[in-house]
């Protein structure tokens, strides 16, 4: 009886749905809009389309789909131009400054000048000024296979430009730039092919260059020039399958990542898994970019994740699917906020655009988010240019003041030089203490984590849980026999998952690394105080930052730059571990599980575990699979020693922390060398030193500095 009522209720609902659809279709027909069956629009979709069309017809049309992006780009260009004027003014003033002073300042203000081949301070200023004005605003788009990435791109472009066939998968990096002329440049090997594009047949023209058939060799890159409406300097970068066979494209994508003002990752919502695999590969490439140059760093907050094909998810499953996507993304993308994840239907947005020339509500939300990302990204990069300029001007004035003070007080000069040298020796001693203390802190924290991890692994409840197997959890047997290798591989997967879940829940490794870094921050403040004392000795009156942190010292004192924190970036596979894994051929075992569900540092744990306990010789057995698995689970757990656990944790923590330590030490040594060079200059001063000339330079640079301070406050409502 109840079933009959339920069936009758469903029939009534279906009838009401059809009636509502007919009513809405009739009303849409008044606006010459006639959706077909292939559009597959539900009543709520038709209602939304009708409301948008009415607004458009009534004069309250939507803002241009790219107006938000254009506004933020226009604002950025204005702010960048004003800063560029100060760069130009500084370049002109430094052109007549003595070369020795500029060469002394170069390594202090540019952390990677030698690696980038910068030969002079003048050249660096010109390069930064050119990048500030002409650097462009790239938006990088990547996504899973069959996620609808090309459809999303076409929406951004405003036309059906890229092929979206279900059998078409982008295999070549595409860069789409604004141009009134419609053409394409296909890069292959050392050559470039230029193709004029026909507006009527452009998609078919483009397809052979970006879609590679079986056995074909992809082009290195394709540049498409089209009348985009996104704003001056904005261009789109369409990434092929990151982590695939096209290594050259991967390298180009990695370079674009560090320049991107926004990053859009498209996810196939109807796919139960796969969120993490390509994204993790992308993240590994990002974290592998070793540049300490603050102008070539990517911030994870500049990303949004578009869960496309959301209309294909049943209503009763939407909440569960979204929670699952969020969980998977959180495991592989640092500092992820749920506000960065969007539900979307590219098909519906395309249909709305085609039928009514309007944008769906969810597409408008995404475009607003991209505009906000662009605005934030531009502001972050602009601040880096500002802070670099502030620090450069600050150090120039300090350097010139020291030279002036030494020339004016010749009798006191020798005593001040002696005192300065003593301070430098103290800093060198402190640097050695810092190095030793840092190592001890790392050792202590690793010991603490190992102790907690050991307790967890050897806990009775943990052992019971790990050694309890059901038939569904065991691999399907293809024969009557199984090898001990199969058993151990399955056990190791389970142990690795357990360790990863333990870390995710307790965050012991993350906490230990944070504690070590914070302790180093406090200790390194002593360097700042002594460096400030050196300036004060020469009565420069220059006030430095109140505190230096490890992050700031890595990238440049006072810059306050971003350094990726903890596991997902810095704790991804090291080359050594990756090679080790290949040698013992264990990466194929449980690869999908580990890459899709676990943070990247767990991969290192898996390899390290196998390194120590995958030493069991192969032999065929005929015992029951479940019994053998249970027995061997306990056996493997008891074989794990303290030394093995230490090595596992050590490989997760020490490489990342050592990178911070090394960069910090190199930064301090650079400053020591700078002051020693400055002392040599002062010690060798003759009678020909022109105090009026020094005063002139100090006044001119100080004037620029005051202008910059005023501009910084107007731009960021703050002081440098």
C-alpha positions as CSV (number, residue, x, y, z in Angstrom):
1,X,0.0,0.0,0.0
2,X,2.8,2.4,1.0
3,X,4.7,1.5,-2.3
4,X,1.6,2.4,-4.3
5,X,1.3,5.8,-2.6
6,X,5.0,6.5,-3.2
7,X,4.6,5.6,-6.9
8,X,1.5,7.8,-7.2
9,X,3.4,10.7,-5.5
10,X,6.3,10.3,-8.0
11,X,3.9,10.4,-10.9
12,X,2.3,13.5,-9.6
13,X,5.7,15.2,-9.2
14,X,6.8,14.2,-12.7
15,X,3.5,15.6,-14.1
16,X,4.0,18.9,-12.2
17,X,7.6,19.1,-13.4
18,X,6.4,18.6,-17.1
19,X,3.7,21.2,-16.7
20,X,6.2,23.7,-15.2
21,X,8.6,23.1,-18.0
22,X,5.9,23.6,-20.6
23,X,4.9,26.9,-19.0
24,X,8.5,28.2,-18.8
25,X,9.2,27.1,-22.4
26,X,6.1,29.0,-23.6
27,X,7.3,32.1,-21.8
28,X,10.9,31.7,-23.2
29,X,9.4,31.4,-26.7
30,X,8.2,35.0,-26.4
31,X,11.8,36.0,-26.3
32,X,12.7,33.9,-29.3
33,X,14.4,31.3,-27.1
34,X,13.7,27.7,-28.0
35,X,15.7,25.1,-26.0
36,X,15.9,21.6,-27.5
37,X,15.8,18.2,-25.8
38,X,19.6,17.9,-26.0
39,X,20.0,21.0,-23.8
40,X,18.5,18.9,-21.0
41,X,17.4,21.9,-18.9
42,X,15.4,21.2,-15.8
43,X,12.6,23.5,-14.5
44,X,15.0,25.4,-12.2
45,X,17.4,25.9,-15.1
46,X,14.7,27.2,-17.4
47,X,13.4,29.5,-14.6
48,X,16.9,30.9,-14.0
49,X,17.4,31.4,-17.8
50,X,14.0,33.2,-18.1
51,X,14.8,35.6,-15.2
52,X,18.2,36.5,-16.7
53,X,16.7,37.0,-20.1
54,X,14.0,39.3,-18.6
55,X,16.6,41.4,-16.9
56,X,18.6,41.7,-20.1
57,X,15.5,42.6,-22.1
58,X,14.4,45.1,-19.4
59,X,17.6,47.0,-19.6
60,X,19.2,45.8,-16.4
61,X,21.6,43.5,-18.3
62,X,24.4,41.7,-16.6
63,X,27.7,43.4,-16.4
64,X,30.1,42.3,-19.1
65,X,31.3,38.8,-18.2
66,X,34.9,40.1,-18.0
67,X,34.3,43.5,-16.5
68,X,35.5,42.5,-13.0
69,X,38.8,41.3,-14.4
70,X,39.2,44.3,-16.7
71,X,38.6,46.7,-13.7
72,X,41.2,45.0,-11.5
73,X,43.7,45.0,-14.4
74,X,43.1,48.6,-15.1
75,X,43.6,49.5,-11.4
76,X,46.8,47.4,-11.4
77,X,48.2,49.1,-14.5
78,X,47.7,52.5,-12.9
79,X,49.4,51.5,-9.6
80,X,52.3,49.7,-11.4
81,X,52.8,52.8,-13.6
82,X,53.2,55.0,-10.6
83,X,55.7,52.7,-9.1
84,X,57.6,52.3,-12.4
85,X,58.1,56.1,-12.4
86,X,60.1,55.8,-9.2
87,X,62.0,52.9,-10.6
88,X,63.0,55.1,-13.6
89,X,63.9,57.9,-11.3
90,X,66.1,55.6,-9.2
91,X,67.8,54.2,-12.4
92,X,68.7,57.8,-13.5
93,X,70.1,58.7,-10.1
94,X,72.2,55.5,-9.9
95,X,73.6,55.9,-13.3
96,X,76.3,58.3,-12.0
97,X,77.0,56.5,-8.7
98,X,80.3,54.8,-8.3
99,X,80.4,51.2,-9.5
100,X,82.0,49.9,-6.4
101,X,79.1,50.9,-4.2
102,X,76.6,49.4,-6.5
103,X,78.5,46.2,-6.9
104,X,78.7,45.9,-3.1
105,X,74.9,46.4,-2.8
106,X,74.0,43.9,-5.6
107,X,74.2,40.6,-3.7
108,X,72.6,42.1,-0.6
109,X,69.4,43.2,-2.4
110,X,69.2,40.3,-4.9
111,X,69.3,36.8,-3.4
112,X,69.9,34.9,-6.6
113,X,71.7,37.5,-8.8
114,X,74.5,35.1,-9.7
115,X,72.2,32.3,-10.7
116,X,70.2,34.6,-12.9
117,X,73.3,36.1,-14.5
118,X,72.6,39.7,-13.2
119,X,75.9,41.7,-13.6
120,X,74.9,45.1,-12.2
121,X,72.4,46.9,-10.0
122,X,71.4,49.1,-12.9
123,X,70.6,46.0,-15.0
124,X,68.5,44.5,-12.2
125,X,66.5,47.7,-11.8
126,X,65.8,47.9,-15.5
127,X,64.8,44.2,-15.6
128,X,62.4,44.6,-12.7
129,X,61.0,47.8,-14.2
130,X,60.3,46.1,-17.5
131,X,58.7,43.1,-15.8
132,X,56.6,45.5,-13.7
133,X,55.2,47.2,-16.8
134,X,55.2,44.5,-19.4
135,X,55.0,41.3,-17.3
136,X,51.4,40.5,-18.2
137,X,48.7,38.8,-16.2
138,X,48.5,35.1,-16.9
139,X,45.6,32.9,-15.8
140,X,46.7,29.2,-15.7
141,X,44.0,26.6,-16.3
142,X,44.6,22.9,-15.7
143,X,42.3,19.9,-15.1
144,X,41.6,16.2,-15.1
145,X,41.0,14.3,-18.3
146,X,37.4,14.7,-19.6
147,X,36.7,17.4,-16.9
148,X,35.4,19.9,-19.5
149,X,38.4,22.2,-19.2
150,X,38.2,23.3,-22.8
151,X,34.5,24.2,-22.4
152,X,35.4,26.3,-19.4
153,X,38.2,28.0,-21.4
154,X,35.8,28.7,-24.3
155,X,33.5,30.4,-21.7
156,X,36.4,32.6,-20.6
157,X,37.3,33.4,-24.2
158,X,33.7,34.2,-25.1
159,X,33.6,32.0,-28.2
160,X,33.7,28.4,-29.2
161,X,37.4,28.5,-30.1
162,X,38.9,25.3,-28.6
163,X,37.7,21.8,-29.6
164,X,35.5,20.2,-27.0
165,X,34.8,16.8,-28.5
166,X,34.6,13.9,-26.0
167,X,37.5,12.2,-27.9
168,X,39.6,15.4,-27.9
169,X,42.1,15.8,-25.1
170,X,44.5,18.7,-25.1
171,X,48.1,17.4,-25.4
172,X,49.9,20.7,-26.1
173,X,50.4,23.8,-24.0
174,X,48.2,26.6,-25.3
175,X,48.7,30.2,-24.6
176,X,45.9,32.5,-25.6
177,X,46.7,36.2,-26.0
178,X,44.8,39.3,-27.0
179,X,45.2,40.5,-30.6
180,X,42.9,42.1,-33.1
181,X,44.5,39.9,-35.7
182,X,43.5,36.2,-35.5
183,X,46.4,33.9,-36.0
184,X,48.4,31.1,-34.3
185,X,52.0,30.2,-33.7
186,X,52.9,26.5,-33.4
187,X,56.2,25.9,-31.7
188,X,57.9,22.6,-32.7
189,X,61.6,21.7,-32.0
190,X,63.5,24.9,-32.9
191,X,61.0,26.1,-35.4
192,X,57.7,28.1,-35.4
193,X,54.8,27.7,-37.8
194,X,52.4,30.7,-38.3
195,X,48.8,30.0,-39.3
196,X,46.1,32.6,-40.1
197,X,42.8,31.7,-38.3
198,X,39.5,31.8,-40.1
199,X,36.7,32.9,-37.7
200,X,34.3,30.5,-39.3
201,X,36.5,27.4,-39.1
202,X,39.0,28.2,-36.3
203,X,38.2,25.2,-34.1
204,X,39.0,22.7,-36.9
205,X,42.2,24.7,-37.8
206,X,43.4,24.6,-34.2
207,X,42.5,20.9,-33.4
208,X,45.4,19.2,-35.3
209,X,47.9,21.3,-33.3
210,X,46.7,20.7,-29.8
211,X,45.1,17.2,-30.1
212,X,47.7,14.5,-30.7
213,X,46.7,11.2,-32.2
214,X,48.2,7.9,-31.1
215,X,51.9,7.8,-31.8
216,X,52.0,11.5,-32.7
217,X,54.6,13.9,-31.2
218,X,52.9,16.9,-29.5
219,X,54.0,20.5,-30.3
220,X,56.1,22.2,-27.7
221,X,53.6,25.1,-27.4
222,X,50.8,26.8,-29.4
223,X,50.2,30.5,-29.1
224,X,46.7,31.6,-30.2
225,X,46.1,35.3,-30.8
226,X,42.4,36.3,-30.6
227,X,40.4,39.4,-29.7
228,X,39.9,38.5,-26.0
229,X,37.9,40.9,-23.7
230,X,39.6,40.1,-20.4
231,X,41.7,43.2,-20.1
232,X,45.1,44.6,-21.0
233,X,47.9,42.1,-20.6
234,X,45.6,39.3,-19.4
235,X,46.3,36.0,-21.2
236,X,45.1,32.4,-20.7
237,X,47.5,29.4,-20.3
238,X,45.8,26.0,-21.0
239,X,47.9,23.2,-19.5
240,X,47.9,19.7,-21.0
241,X,47.9,16.7,-18.7
242,X,50.5,17.7,-16.2
243,X,52.8,14.9,-15.3
244,X,52.3,13.2,-18.7
245,X,54.8,12.3,-21.3
246,X,55.3,15.8,-22.7
247,X,58.2,16.8,-20.4
248,X,58.9,19.9,-22.3
249,X,55.4,21.2,-21.8
250,X,55.6,20.3,-18.1
251,X,58.6,22.6,-17.7
252,X,56.8,25.5,-19.5
253,X,53.8,25.0,-17.2
254,X,56.0,25.1,-14.2
255,X,57.4,28.4,-15.3
256,X,54.0,29.8,-15.9
257,X,52.9,28.7,-12.4
258,X,55.3,31.1,-10.7
259,X,54.0,33.9,-12.8
260,X,50.3,33.2,-12.6
261,X,48.0,35.7,-11.0
262,X,45.2,33.1,-10.9
263,X,45.1,29.3,-11.2
264,X,41.9,27.4,-12.2
265,X,41.8,23.6,-11.7
266,X,38.8,21.9,-13.3
267,X,37.6,18.7,-11.7
268,X,35.3,16.1,-13.2
269,X,32.6,15.9,-10.5
270,X,31.2,12.7,-11.9
271,X,34.5,10.9,-11.4
272,X,34.6,9.1,-8.1
273,X,38.4,9.4,-7.8
274,X,41.3,11.1,-9.5
275,X,41.0,14.6,-7.9
276,X,44.4,14.3,-6.4
277,X,46.7,12.4,-8.9
278,X,47.3,15.1,-11.5
279,X,46.9,17.9,-9.0
280,X,49.6,16.3,-6.8
281,X,51.9,16.0,-9.8
282,X,51.3,19.7,-10.5
283,X,52.0,20.5,-6.8
284,X,55.2,18.5,-6.9
285,X,56.4,20.5,-9.9
286,X,55.5,23.7,-8.1
287,X,57.4,22.8,-5.0
288,X,60.4,21.6,-7.1
289,X,60.9,25.2,-8.2
290,X,64.0,26.1,-6.1
291,X,64.2,29.8,-6.9
292,X,64.4,32.0,-3.8
293,X,63.5,34.9,-6.0
294,X,60.4,36.5,-4.4
295,X,59.2,37.6,-7.8
296,X,59.0,33.9,-9.0
297,X,56.9,32.3,-6.2
298,X,53.4,30.9,-6.4
299,X,50.9,31.2,-3.6
300,X,48.4,28.4,-3.1
301,X,45.7,30.9,-2.2
302,X,45.7,32.1,-5.8
303,X,43.9,29.0,-6.9
304,X,40.2,28.0,-7.4
305,X,38.9,24.5,-8.0
306,X,35.9,24.1,-10.3
307,X,33.8,21.0,-9.7
308,X,32.4,20.8,-13.3
309,X,29.5,18.6,-14.4
310,X,27.8,19.2,-11.1
311,X,24.4,18.8,-12.8
312,X,25.3,15.2,-13.4
313,X,25.3,14.4,-9.6
314,X,22.0,13.2,-8.2
315,X,20.5,15.6,-5.7
316,X,20.7,13.1,-2.8
317,X,24.5,12.6,-3.4
318,X,25.6,16.3,-3.9
319,X,26.5,17.0,-0.3
320,X,28.5,13.7,0.1
321,X,30.3,14.2,-3.2
322,X,31.2,17.8,-2.4
323,X,32.5,16.8,1.0
324,X,34.6,14.1,-0.6
325,X,36.1,16.5,-3.1
326,X,36.9,19.0,-0.4
327,X,38.6,16.3,1.7
328,X,40.7,15.0,-1.2
329,X,41.8,18.5,-2.2
330,X,42.7,19.4,1.4
331,X,45.1,16.5,1.4
332,X,47.2,17.8,-1.4
333,X,46.8,21.6,-1.6
334,X,48.3,23.7,1.2
335,X,46.2,26.3,3.0
336,X,43.0,25.3,1.1
337,X,39.9,27.2,2.0
338,X,36.4,25.8,1.1
339,X,35.6,29.2,-0.5
340,X,38.2,28.2,-3.2
341,X,36.0,25.3,-4.4
342,X,33.0,25.9,-6.7
343,X,30.2,23.7,-8.0
344,X,29.6,24.3,-11.7
345,X,28.0,23.1,-14.9
346,X,30.0,24.3,-18.0
347,X,27.3,22.7,-20.2
348,X,24.6,24.7,-18.7
349,X,26.6,27.9,-18.8
350,X,27.4,27.3,-22.5
351,X,23.7,26.7,-23.2
352,X,22.7,29.9,-21.4
353,X,25.3,31.8,-23.4
354,X,24.1,30.2,-26.7
355,X,20.4,30.6,-26.2
356,X,20.0,33.9,-24.4
357,X,23.5,35.6,-24.5
358,X,23.5,35.5,-20.7
359,X,25.7,34.0,-18.0
360,X,24.4,31.4,-15.6
361,X,24.6,32.3,-11.9
362,X,27.3,29.8,-11.0
363,X,29.4,31.1,-13.9
364,X,29.0,34.7,-12.7
365,X,30.1,33.5,-9.2
366,X,33.2,31.9,-10.7
367,X,34.1,35.0,-12.8
368,X,33.8,37.2,-9.7
369,X,36.1,34.8,-7.8
370,X,38.6,34.9,-10.7
371,X,38.4,38.7,-10.6
372,X,39.1,38.7,-6.8
373,X,42.0,36.3,-7.3
374,X,43.5,38.5,-10.0
375,X,43.1,41.5,-7.7
376,X,44.7,39.8,-4.8
377,X,47.4,38.2,-6.9
378,X,48.3,41.5,-8.6
379,X,48.4,43.3,-5.2
380,X,50.7,40.6,-3.7
381,X,53.1,40.9,-6.6
382,X,53.0,44.6,-6.6
383,X,53.8,44.7,-2.9
384,X,56.9,42.6,-3.6
385,X,58.1,45.2,-6.1
386,X,57.4,47.9,-3.6
387,X,59.2,46.2,-0.7
388,X,62.2,45.4,-2.9
389,X,62.4,49.1,-3.9
390,X,62.0,50.2,-0.2
391,X,64.8,47.9,0.9
392,X,67.1,49.0,-2.0
393,X,66.6,52.7,-1.2
394,X,67.0,52.0,2.5
395,X,70.4,50.2,2.0
396,X,71.7,52.8,-0.5
397,X,71.0,55.6,2.0
398,X,72.6,53.6,4.8
399,X,75.7,52.8,2.8
400,X,76.2,56.4,1.7
401,X,75.7,57.6,5.3
402,X,78.4,55.3,6.5
403,X,80.8,56.6,3.9
404,X,79.9,60.2,4.8
405,X,80.3,59.6,8.5
406,X,83.7,58.0,8.0
407,X,84.9,61.0,5.9
408,X,83.6,63.6,8.4
409,X,85.1,61.9,11.5
410,X,88.5,60.7,10.4
411,X,89.9,60.7,14.0
412,X,87.1,58.4,15.2
413,X,87.1,56.3,12.0
414,X,89.7,53.7,13.1
415,X,88.0,53.1,16.5
416,X,84.6,52.6,14.8
417,X,86.1,50.3,12.2
418,X,87.6,48.2,15.0
419,X,84.3,48.1,16.9
420,X,82.4,47.1,13.7
421,X,84.8,44.3,13.0
422,X,84.3,43.0,16.5
423,X,80.5,43.0,15.9
424,X,81.0,41.1,12.7
425,X,83.0,38.5,14.5
426,X,80.3,38.2,17.1
427,X,77.8,37.6,14.3
428,X,80.0,34.9,12.9
429,X,80.1,33.2,16.3
430,X,76.4,33.5,16.7
431,X,75.9,32.0,13.2
432,X,77.9,28.9,14.3
433,X,75.8,28.7,17.5
434,X,72.6,29.0,15.5
435,X,73.7,26.2,13.2
436,X,74.5,23.9,16.1
437,X,71.3,24.8,18.0
438,X,69.2,24.3,14.9
439,X,70.6,20.8,14.4
440,X,69.9,19.9,18.0
441,X,66.4,21.2,17.8
442,X,65.7,19.1,14.7
443,X,67.2,16.0,16.3
444,X,65.1,16.5,19.4
445,X,61.9,17.1,17.5
446,X,62.4,14.0,15.3
447,X,63.1,11.9,18.4
448,X,59.8,13.2,19.9
449,X,57.8,12.4,16.8
450,X,59.4,8.9,16.5
451,X,58.5,8.2,20.1
452,X,54.8,9.1,19.6
453,X,54.7,7.3,16.3
454,X,56.2,4.1,17.9
455,X,53.6,4.2,20.6
456,X,50.8,4.5,18.1
457,X,52.1,1.7,15.8
458,X,52.7,-0.7,18.8
459,X,49.4,0.1,20.5
460,X,47.2,-2.9,20.9
461,X,44.2,-1.3,19.2
462,X,46.3,-0.2,16.2
463,X,47.8,-3.7,15.8
464,X,44.3,-5.3,16.1
465,X,42.9,-2.8,13.5
466,X,45.8,-3.3,11.1
467,X,45.7,-7.1,11.3
468,X,42.0,-7.5,10.8
469,X,41.2,-8.2,7.2
470,X,38.0,-8.9,5.4
471,X,37.6,-10.7,2.1
472,X,36.7,-7.4,0.3
473,X,39.9,-5.8,1.5
474,X,42.1,-8.5,0.0
475,X,43.3,-8.5,-3.6
476,X,41.5,-10.9,-6.0
477,X,43.5,-14.1,-6.5
478,X,44.2,-15.2,-10.0
479,X,45.5,-18.6,-9.0
480,X,45.6,-21.0,-6.2
481,X,48.8,-19.7,-4.9
482,X,50.0,-16.3,-3.6
483,X,53.5,-14.9,-3.0
484,X,54.7,-13.5,0.2
485,X,55.6,-10.4,-1.8
486,X,51.9,-9.8,-2.5
487,X,51.1,-10.2,1.2
488,X,53.8,-7.8,2.3
489,X,52.9,-5.2,-0.3
490,X,49.3,-5.2,0.9
491,X,50.4,-4.9,4.5
492,X,52.8,-2.1,3.8
493,X,50.0,-0.2,2.0
494,X,47.8,-0.5,5.1
495,X,50.7,0.6,7.5
496,X,51.4,3.6,5.3
497,X,47.7,4.6,5.3
498,X,47.7,4.3,9.1
499,X,50.8,6.5,9.5
500,X,49.3,9.0,7.1
501,X,46.0,9.1,8.9
502,X,47.8,9.4,12.2
503,X,49.8,12.4,11.0
504,X,46.7,14.0,9.5
505,X,44.8,13.6,12.7
506,X,47.5,14.6,15.2
507,X,49.8,16.8,12.9
508,X,52.8,15.7,14.9
509,X,55.3,16.2,12.0
510,X,53.7,19.5,11.0
511,X,53.7,20.7,14.7
512,X,57.3,19.7,15.1
513,X,58.4,21.5,12.0
514,X,56.5,24.6,13.0
515,X,58.0,24.6,16.5
516,X,61.5,24.2,15.1
517,X,61.0,27.1,12.7
518,X,59.5,29.4,15.3
519,X,62.4,28.7,17.7
520,X,64.8,29.6,14.9
521,X,62.8,32.8,14.3
522,X,63.4,33.9,17.9
523,X,67.0,33.0,17.9
524,X,67.7,34.8,14.6
525,X,66.4,38.0,16.0
526,X,69.8,38.4,17.6
527,X,71.3,38.7,14.1
528,X,69.0,41.6,13.4
529,X,70.0,43.4,16.6
530,X,73.7,43.2,15.9
531,X,73.3,44.2,12.3
532,X,71.3,47.2,13.5
533,X,74.1,48.0,15.9
534,X,76.5,48.3,13.0
535,X,74.4,50.9,11.3
536,X,73.9,52.7,14.6
537,X,77.7,52.8,15.1
538,X,78.1,55.0,12.1
539,X,75.2,57.2,13.2
540,X,73.1,56.5,10.1
541,X,69.9,56.9,11.9
542,X,68.4,54.1,9.7
543,X,65.7,52.0,11.4
544,X,65.5,48.4,10.3
545,X,62.6,46.0,10.7
546,X,61.8,45.2,14.3
547,X,62.2,41.4,13.7
548,X,63.6,39.1,11.1
549,X,62.0,35.7,10.6
550,X,63.4,32.6,8.9
551,X,61.1,33.2,5.9
552,X,62.3,36.8,5.5
553,X,65.9,35.9,5.8
554,X,65.5,33.2,3.2
555,X,64.2,35.6,0.5
556,X,65.6,38.9,1.6
557,X,65.7,40.9,4.9
558,X,62.5,43.0,5.4
559,X,60.7,41.6,2.4
560,X,58.3,39.4,4.3
561,X,57.9,36.9,1.5
562,X,56.0,33.7,1.2
563,X,57.7,30.3,1.8
564,X,55.6,27.2,1.2
565,X,54.9,25.7,4.6
566,X,55.4,22.0,5.5
567,X,54.3,18.8,3.9
568,X,52.6,19.2,0.5
569,X,55.3,21.3,-1.1
570,X,58.6,20.8,0.6
571,X,57.9,17.3,1.8
572,X,57.1,15.9,-1.6
573,X,59.2,13.1,-3.1
574,X,62.9,13.8,-3.1
575,X,65.0,12.6,-6.0
576,X,66.9,10.1,-3.8
577,X,63.7,8.5,-2.6
578,X,62.2,8.4,-6.0
579,X,65.2,6.7,-7.4
580,X,65.2,4.2,-4.5
581,X,61.6,3.4,-5.2
582,X,62.3,2.7,-8.9
583,X,65.2,0.4,-8.0
584,X,63.1,-1.8,-5.8
585,X,60.1,-1.6,-8.1
586,X,57.5,-0.8,-5.5
587,X,55.8,2.2,-6.9
588,X,53.3,0.2,-8.9
589,X,52.0,-1.3,-5.6
590,X,49.1,0.7,-4.2
591,X,50.1,3.7,-6.3
592,X,46.5,4.8,-7.0
593,X,45.6,4.6,-3.4
594,X,48.6,6.5,-2.1
595,X,48.6,9.2,-4.7
596,X,44.8,9.9,-4.5
597,X,44.2,9.7,-0.8
598,X,47.4,10.7,1.1
599,X,49.6,13.8,1.6
600,X,52.7,13.7,-0.5
601,X,55.0,13.2,2.4
602,X,53.4,9.8,3.1
603,X,54.9,8.6,-0.2
604,X,58.4,9.1,1.3
605,X,57.2,7.1,4.3
606,X,56.1,4.3,2.1
607,X,59.4,4.1,0.2
608,X,61.3,4.3,3.5
609,X,59.3,1.5,5.0
610,X,59.8,-0.7,2.0
611,X,63.5,0.1,2.0
612,X,63.9,-1.5,5.5
613,X,61.3,-4.3,5.6
614,X,60.8,-5.4,2.0
615,X,63.5,-8.0,2.3
616,X,61.4,-11.1,2.4
617,X,62.3,-13.6,-0.3
618,X,59.5,-14.7,-2.6
619,X,58.0,-18.1,-2.1
620,X,54.7,-19.6,-3.1
621,X,52.2,-20.5,-0.3
622,X,48.9,-22.2,-0.3
623,X,47.6,-21.0,3.1
624,X,44.4,-19.0,3.3
625,X,44.9,-15.4,2.2
626,X,43.1,-13.8,5.1
627,X,44.9,-15.9,7.7
628,X,48.3,-15.3,6.2
629,X,47.7,-11.6,5.9
630,X,46.6,-11.3,9.5
631,X,49.6,-13.3,10.7
632,X,52.1,-11.4,8.6
633,X,50.6,-8.0,9.5
634,X,51.6,-8.6,13.1
635,X,55.0,-10.0,12.0
636,X,55.8,-6.9,9.9
637,X,54.7,-4.5,12.6
638,X,57.0,-6.2,15.1
639,X,59.9,-6.0,12.6
640,X,59.8,-2.2,12.5
641,X,62.6,-0.9,14.6
642,X,63.3,2.5,16.2
643,X,66.0,3.2,13.7
644,X,63.6,2.5,10.8
645,X,61.0,4.8,12.2
646,X,63.6,7.5,12.8
647,X,64.7,7.3,9.2
648,X,61.2,7.6,8.0
649,X,60.4,10.7,10.0
650,X,63.9,12.1,9.3
651,X,63.3,12.0,5.6
652,X,60.0,13.8,6.1
653,X,61.4,16.6,8.2
654,X,65.1,17.2,7.8
655,X,65.4,18.1,4.0
656,X,62.8,20.9,4.3
657,X,64.3,22.3,7.5
658,X,67.8,22.0,6.2
659,X,66.7,24.1,3.2
660,X,65.6,26.9,5.6
661,X,68.8,26.6,7.6
662,X,71.1,26.7,4.6
663,X,69.3,29.7,3.0
664,X,69.4,31.6,6.3
665,X,73.1,31.0,6.8
666,X,73.9,32.0,3.2
667,X,71.9,35.2,3.7
668,X,73.7,36.2,6.9
669,X,77.1,35.4,5.3
670,X,76.2,37.6,2.4
671,X,75.5,40.5,4.8
672,X,78.8,39.9,6.6
673,X,80.7,40.0,3.3
674,X,78.8,43.2,2.5
675,X,79.9,45.0,5.7
676,X,83.5,43.7,5.4
677,X,83.6,45.1,1.9
678,X,82.2,48.4,3.2
679,X,84.8,48.6,5.9
680,X,87.6,48.1,3.3
681,X,86.2,50.9,1.3
682,X,86.1,53.2,4.4
683,X,89.6,52.1,5.5
684,X,91.0,53.0,2.1
685,X,89.3,56.4,1.9
686,X,91.6,59.2,0.8
687,X,91.4,62.9,1.0
688,X,89.6,63.1,-2.3
689,X,86.3,61.9,-0.9
690,X,83.7,64.5,-1.7
691,X,81.3,65.0,1.2
692,X,79.1,67.4,-0.8
693,X,78.7,64.7,-3.5
694,X,77.7,62.2,-0.9
695,X,75.3,64.6,0.6
696,X,73.8,65.2,-2.9
697,X,73.3,61.5,-3.4
698,X,71.8,61.0,0.1
699,X,69.4,63.8,-0.4
700,X,68.3,62.6,-3.9
701,X,67.8,59.0,-2.8
702,X,66.1,60.1,0.4
703,X,63.7,62.2,-1.7
704,X,62.8,59.2,-3.8
705,X,62.4,57.1,-0.6
706,X,59.9,59.7,0.8
707,X,57.9,59.6,-2.5
708,X,57.9,55.8,-2.3
709,X,56.8,55.7,1.3
710,X,53.9,58.0,0.4
711,X,53.0,55.9,-2.6
712,X,53.2,52.6,-0.6
713,X,50.8,54.1,2.1
714,X,48.4,55.2,-0.6
715,X,48.5,51.8,-2.3
716,X,48.4,49.5,0.7
717,X,47.1,51.8,3.5
718,X,50.2,50.9,5.5
719,X,53.9,51.8,5.8
720,X,56.7,49.6,4.3
